[in-house]
Amino acid sequence: MQLAEIRVAGFAGQGVILLAKMIARAILGVKGHHAIMTQDFGRDIGGLCNTQVVVSDQPDCYYHVNNPDVLVAMSQEAYDMFFPELRPGGVLIIEQDLIRVTGTPEGIRVYGIPAMRLAEEISNRTVLNVVMLGFFGAVAGVLKRESLLKSVENSVPSASLDLNLKAFDHGYDYGLRHLLPGALESTGIQLV
């Protein structure tokens, strides 16, 4: 049975694909859960890039995301294109310095982070995606912190592991500081 759909989208060059791979790897580390990831990206840096992660309790699952439970949008174009597909009651995670949310999405929980600024605070904007992964971990509430950290360790070069772990903690801590009390209780998807 399909358990959850997650879409990650933004500009090519923001680390969108690696971010989705780290989410999928963390899911694969949860006993009894399977994940399949597909990706679509433009040829040019700065073009639209999106990935889909489908979570299932079966090894064979349908790979296309129709109405994601979680949308991680890292650019205005990604938000504009994929927000209409977000299921009612879903979670929208945005790079708040790059996206202007239009209207008040009813029943959607919106969490914003200045991920680029936070990445620059630790001196390297290339870890924007890992900052976003930490924030995702804190606010989406679908995976344990330890599962996501292990995924980071298995996904980045050892020479940059310390920087990436610092970036993860930066995003995770930011998420915990900005999470509304009781917000995770009604997410509806629990993988842990």
FENMOUR-V906936 format. One record per residue. N is the residue number from 1. SS is DSSP state (H for helix, E for strand, L for the rest). PSI is psi as a letter, one per 30 degrees, with the letter a starting at -180 (* if undefined). Layout:
# FENMOUR-V906936
n->N ss->SS psi->PSI
n->N ss->SS psi->PSI
This chain:
# FENMOUR-V906936
n->1 ss->L psi->k
n->2 ss->E psi->k
n->3 ss->E psi->e
n->4 ss->E psi->l
n->5 ss->E psi->k
n->6 ss->E psi->k
n->7 ss->E psi->k
n->8 ss->E psi->k
n->9 ss->E psi->l
n->10 ss->E psi->a
n->11 ss->E psi->k
n->12 ss->L psi->k
n->13 ss->L psi->f
n->14 ss->L psi->f
n->15 ss->L psi->g
n->16 ss->H psi->e
n->17 ss->H psi->e
n->18 ss->H psi->e
n->19 ss->H psi->e
n->20 ss->H psi->e
n->21 ss->H psi->e
n->22 ss->H psi->e
n->23 ss->H psi->e
n->24 ss->H psi->e
n->25 ss->H psi->e
n->26 ss->H psi->e
n->27 ss->H psi->e
n->28 ss->H psi->f
n->29 ss->L psi->f
n->30 ss->L psi->k
n->31 ss->L psi->k
n->32 ss->L psi->g
n->33 ss->L psi->k
n->34 ss->E psi->l
n->35 ss->E psi->k
n->36 ss->E psi->k
n->37 ss->E psi->k
n->38 ss->E psi->l
n->39 ss->E psi->l
n->40 ss->E psi->k
n->41 ss->E psi->l
n->42 ss->L psi->l
n->43 ss->L psi->f
n->44 ss->L psi->k
n->45 ss->L psi->k
n->46 ss->L psi->f
n->47 ss->L psi->l
n->48 ss->E psi->k
n->49 ss->E psi->k
n->50 ss->E psi->l
n->51 ss->E psi->l
n->52 ss->E psi->k
n->53 ss->E psi->k
n->54 ss->E psi->k
n->55 ss->E psi->k
n->56 ss->E psi->l
n->57 ss->L psi->g
n->58 ss->L psi->k
n->59 ss->L psi->f
n->60 ss->L psi->j
n->61 ss->L psi->l
n->62 ss->L psi->k
n->63 ss->L psi->f
n->64 ss->L psi->k
n->65 ss->L psi->k
n->66 ss->L psi->e
n->67 ss->L psi->i
n->68 ss->L psi->k
n->69 ss->L psi->e
n->70 ss->E psi->k
n->71 ss->E psi->k
n->72 ss->E psi->j
n->73 ss->E psi->k
n->74 ss->L psi->g
n->75 ss->L psi->l
n->76 ss->H psi->e
n->77 ss->H psi->e
n->78 ss->H psi->e
n->79 ss->H psi->e
n->80 ss->H psi->e
n->81 ss->H psi->e
n->82 ss->H psi->f
n->83 ss->H psi->e
n->84 ss->H psi->f
n->85 ss->H psi->f
n->86 ss->L psi->k
n->87 ss->L psi->l
n->88 ss->L psi->k
n->89 ss->L psi->g
n->90 ss->L psi->l
n->91 ss->E psi->k
n->92 ss->E psi->k
n->93 ss->E psi->k
n->94 ss->E psi->l
n->95 ss->E psi->j
n->96 ss->L psi->f
n->97 ss->L psi->f
n->98 ss->L psi->f
n->99 ss->L psi->k
n->100 ss->L psi->j
n->101 ss->L psi->k
n->102 ss->L psi->k
n->103 ss->L psi->l
n->104 ss->L psi->j
n->105 ss->L psi->j
n->106 ss->L psi->k
n->107 ss->L psi->f
n->108 ss->L psi->k
n->109 ss->E psi->k
n->110 ss->E psi->k
n->111 ss->E psi->k
n->112 ss->E psi->k
n->113 ss->E psi->k
n->114 ss->L psi->i
n->115 ss->H psi->e
n->116 ss->H psi->e
n->117 ss->H psi->e
n->118 ss->H psi->e
n->119 ss->H psi->e
n->120 ss->H psi->e
n->121 ss->H psi->e
n->122 ss->L psi->g
n->123 ss->L psi->g
n->124 ss->L psi->j
n->125 ss->H psi->f
n->126 ss->H psi->f
n->127 ss->H psi->g
n->128 ss->H psi->e
n->129 ss->H psi->e
n->130 ss->H psi->e
n->131 ss->H psi->e
n->132 ss->H psi->e
n->133 ss->H psi->e
n->134 ss->H psi->e
n->135 ss->H psi->e
n->136 ss->H psi->e
n->137 ss->H psi->e
n->138 ss->H psi->e
n->139 ss->H psi->f
n->140 ss->H psi->e
n->141 ss->L psi->g
n->142 ss->L psi->f
n->143 ss->L psi->k
n->144 ss->L psi->k
n->145 ss->H psi->e
n->146 ss->H psi->e
n->147 ss->H psi->e
n->148 ss->H psi->e
n->149 ss->H psi->e
n->150 ss->H psi->e
n->151 ss->H psi->e
n->152 ss->H psi->e
n->153 ss->H psi->e
n->154 ss->H psi->f
n->155 ss->H psi->f
n->156 ss->L psi->l
n->157 ss->L psi->k
n->158 ss->H psi->e
n->159 ss->H psi->f
n->160 ss->H psi->g
n->161 ss->H psi->e
n->162 ss->H psi->e
n->163 ss->H psi->e
n->164 ss->H psi->e
n->165 ss->H psi->e
n->166 ss->H psi->e
n->167 ss->H psi->e
n->168 ss->H psi->e
n->169 ss->H psi->e
n->170 ss->H psi->e
n->171 ss->H psi->e
n->172 ss->H psi->e
n->173 ss->H psi->e
n->174 ss->H psi->e
n->175 ss->H psi->e
n->176 ss->H psi->e
n->177 ss->H psi->f
n->178 ss->H psi->g
n->179 ss->L psi->k
n->180 ss->L psi->k
n->181 ss->L psi->k
n->182 ss->L psi->g
n->183 ss->H psi->e
n->184 ss->H psi->f
n->185 ss->H psi->f
n->186 ss->H psi->g
n->187 ss->L psi->e
n->188 ss->L psi->f
n->189 ss->L psi->k
n->190 ss->L psi->j
n->191 ss->L psi->e
n->192 ss->L psi->*
